[in-house]
Amino acid sequence: MHRIVLITALAVTAIGCGSQTNYIPGTQVPRTDDNQTLINRIEDYRMAVERRDSAALLLMASKRYWEDSGTPGGSDDYGYQDLGEILTGRLQKVDSIRYSMKYMNIERKGPRAYVDVLIDASFSLTDARGQEIRTDMRDQNQFVLEWDGKQWMFLTGM
């Protein structure tokens, strides 16, 4: 009888362990090869932002990149053609950048992936009086990426 109870307990434990989702460390994102590849790609983006490397960022963007800036009007919308100039202009204005992300969710729909993140960033810039200002920023963002057959390319969110 003791042996049957022990075998039953082991079987229940094995079933319970098998149904637990394994997450990518530090996230609530299920551990899959695709999810890890997406996070690695966004980490490449994050590090390029910290290095202020607009050329590397532009190489990560799809030629179909489009940014609507989350506003109802279209006056601040831009595509791939303007992305390089915008990234370069923004990154030249700041000095040191700390840019971290917490990965909240990844959703796949065909060749597209939607990655929800919480951003915690700070950067330094020099104001019109020549004084350095340190700015902190917290925001949520969604990156949309598309698989081009070789790698994940950003469609929006940069």
Secondary structure, DSSP 8 states (H G I E B T S, - for coil): -HHHHHHHHHHHHHHHHHHS--B-TTSSSB--HHHHHHHHHHHHHHHHHHHT-HHHHHHHB-TT-EE-TT-SSSTT-EEHHHHHHHHHHHHHHEEEEEEEEEEEEEEEETTEEEEEEEEEEEEEEE-TTS-EEEEEEEEEEEEEEEE-SSSEEEEE--
